[in-house]
Amino acid sequence: MSDREALRIFSRQPVSLDMINFLVATTNSIIQVKPLKKHHSRHHHHLSPSRIISINPTISLANFIKNLIAYSNVQTPTLMATLVYLNKLRNLLPANAVGMETTRHRIFLSALIVAAKSLNDSSPLNKHWTKYTDGLLDLDEVNLAERELINILEWNVTVKHEELVVALQPFLIGIKSKLLQQQEYESLQRINYYRLLQRATGSNYSIGSSNYSLGSSSSSISSHLSLSHSASTDSLVNENLNEAYSEKQPGSKRIPLANKSNTVLGSRPMIKKKRSIMSFIGPSSSSGSSSGTSTANRIIAA
């Protein structure tokens, strides 16, 4: 899972308490704060009310950030973009820098103002931000905090994607791990689905093949029956045609085999019959015929 995808998912999340605590921890790591000395009450009448509020803030940094979020209705992308400016400021300020109690409030407010003006087409004015502080800072102090931050950054207020990924890495790691687990779960579900689908397809294929074999055997039987039926039908048709043809031919009526055999065995050839007659007449008849012939010759000669 890429950082860009995780950043896109993170930017759509609402502002959470974890984000606020992370902003508080980052702001506290920028500069040290000198502990306040308790002043005697008799000296308070020499200080202005705003000075007393600045020296003795009545609100913690976490509650201060919560009030700014509630009043300005700032969204997650603008709010968390302040981490880029806070990280740059931490690298630019000297390590031994010490501020007063409201310094951290000023630093975060100035970072939020610059982020809102840089990333949005329209943003609250500084007089509105002054109201959002609930009297902790006046307008001059808000303007001064913004100018000081811009001067330290040398007017380089561009928020790059790489810087935002580095600043939000603690949140992106959790998102990427959840997305990875979700992808693994979805891939496992997909694999199980394909396995079940293959099993169902294999069982259907075996049933279909058995049905196909039964169908093929039945079709072969039916084809065999149809062929035998057609053969018997053809033989009957041929016999009917032969009978019809024999009826049309005169004198060619078919004689049964039994009658034919009886006729052949009971009759004798004509030649043999004549020979038998001649043999029956014998030589006397032949002499008679010859005498008859000689008598005729005599008559003709006379």
Secondary structure as GFF3:
##gff-version 3
##sequence-region A 1 302
A	DSSP	alpha_helix	3	11	.	.	.	ID=ss1
A	DSSP	alpha_helix	17	28	.	.	.	ID=ss2
A	DSSP	beta_strand	32	33	.	.	.	ID=ss3
A	DSSP	three_ten_helix	41	46	.	.	.	ID=ss4
A	DSSP	alpha_helix	49	55	.	.	.	ID=ss5
A	DSSP	alpha_helix	61	72	.	.	.	ID=ss6
A	DSSP	alpha_helix	76	92	.	.	.	ID=ss7
A	DSSP	beta_strand	98	99	.	.	.	ID=ss8
A	DSSP	alpha_helix	103	119	.	.	.	ID=ss9
A	DSSP	alpha_helix	126	132	.	.	.	ID=ss10
A	DSSP	alpha_helix	139	153	.	.	.	ID=ss11
A	DSSP	alpha_helix	161	167	.	.	.	ID=ss12
A	DSSP	alpha_helix	169	248	.	.	.	ID=ss13
A	DSSP	alpha_helix	257	266	.	.	.	ID=ss14
A	DSSP	alpha_helix	270	301	.	.	.	ID=ss15
###
